[in-house]
């Protein structure tokens, strides 16, 4: 989708059309936004410096940089992107990818809600492309095999009971993975289930 208006990231990305700018996370604050951004480019130093030096970007702190990638947190004084996103009841999910004045994002919604969002975009002057639609009508496709296995063991072992009947470490040992991996698999699996429940995305047509 073409970025609306004269947002700073649109200006910078058009100046570096071969670079990829990724907004990893962000939130509106006061009259601007606090963001964590990544730049991927052959001339990454110049592209990252252009972000840092833009007048709408303040409190810039570079967290990492090498020959191809730069990561920084900063505050922007331009809330236009978040104002645009807030007009939709289903804001896009991070990361938001920006290349040459256009941004790409994913969103999770029911079929009806997706139609509402498309109608809103069709009524706007913005140029956009729908790249793909992925359905989750099949409940078996909701979770990966590893997520399903771990959640099944967690339910059988009483991990979700109050009080818990087994610890995360015991659960991880049961399936032969380390504790941190088990935590991540559980979190992602639970997140998919909750998102499906709230949006109805896994309901049959």
Residue pairs with C-beta under 8 A, 6 or more apart in sequence:
1 102
1 103
1 104
1 105
1 121
1 126
1 127
1 128
1 129
2 101
2 102
2 126
2 127
2 128
3 9
3 10
3 13
3 81
3 98
3 101
3 102
3 103
4 80
4 81
4 84
4 126
5 80
7 78
7 80
7 81
8 54
8 55
8 56
8 57
8 76
8 78
9 21
9 23
9 51
9 81
9 98
9 103
10 98
10 101
11 54
12 21
12 47
12 50
12 51
12 54
13 19
13 21
13 98
13 99
13 100
13 101
13 102
14 100
14 101
15 50
16 41
16 43
16 46
16 47
16 50
17 99
17 100
17 101
18 41
18 42
18 100
19 39
19 40
19 41
19 43
19 44
19 47
19 99
20 39
20 40
20 41
20 97
20 98
20 99
21 37
21 38
21 39
21 47
21 51
21 97
21 98
21 99
22 37
22 38
22 39
22 40
22 95
22 96
22 97
22 98
23 35
23 36
23 37
23 94
23 95
23 96
23 97
23 98
24 36
24 37
24 38
24 94
24 95
25 35
25 36
25 94
25 95
26 33
26 34
26 35
26 36
26 37
26 82
26 94
27 33
27 34
27 35
27 82
28 79
28 82
29 75
31 77
31 79
32 58
32 75
32 76
32 77
32 78
32 79
33 75
33 76
33 78
33 79
33 81
33 82
34 73
34 74
34 75
35 73
35 74
35 75
35 76
36 71
36 72
36 73
37 51
37 71
37 72
37 73
37 74
38 69
38 70
38 71
38 72
38 95
39 47
39 48
39 51
39 69
39 70
39 71
39 72
40 68
40 69
41 47
41 68
42 68
44 65
44 66
44 67
44 68
44 69
44 70
45 65
45 70
47 70
48 62
48 65
48 70
48 72
51 57
51 60
51 72
51 74
52 60
52 62
52 72
52 74
56 76
56 77
56 78
57 74
57 75
57 76
57 77
58 74
58 75
58 76
58 77
59 74
59 75
60 72
60 73
60 74
61 72
61 73
61 74
62 70
62 71
62 72
63 71
63 72
63 73
64 70
64 71
65 71
85 91
85 92
87 120
88 107
88 117
88 120
89 113
89 116
89 117
90 107
90 108
90 109
90 113
90 114
90 117
91 107
92 105
92 106
92 107
93 105
93 106
93 107
93 108
96 103
96 104
96 105
97 103
97 104
97 105
98 104
104 131
107 114
107 117
108 195
108 199
108 201
109 117
109 199
109 201
110 199
110 200
110 201
110 203
111 205
113 199
114 133
118 130
121 128
135 201
136 142
136 196
136 201
136 202
137 202
137 203
137 204
137 205
138 202
139 202
142 192
142 193
142 196
142 202
143 151
143 189
143 192
143 193
144 189
146 185
147 185
147 186
147 188
147 189
147 192
148 189
149 175
150 171
150 175
150 182
150 185
150 186
150 189
151 186
151 189
151 190
153 159
153 171
153 174
153 175
154 160
154 171
154 186
157 165
157 166
157 170
157 171
157 174
158 164
158 165
158 166
159 165
159 166
159 168
159 171
168 179
168 182
168 183
168 186
169 179
171 182
171 186
172 178
172 179
172 181
172 182
175 182
177 185
195 201
196 202
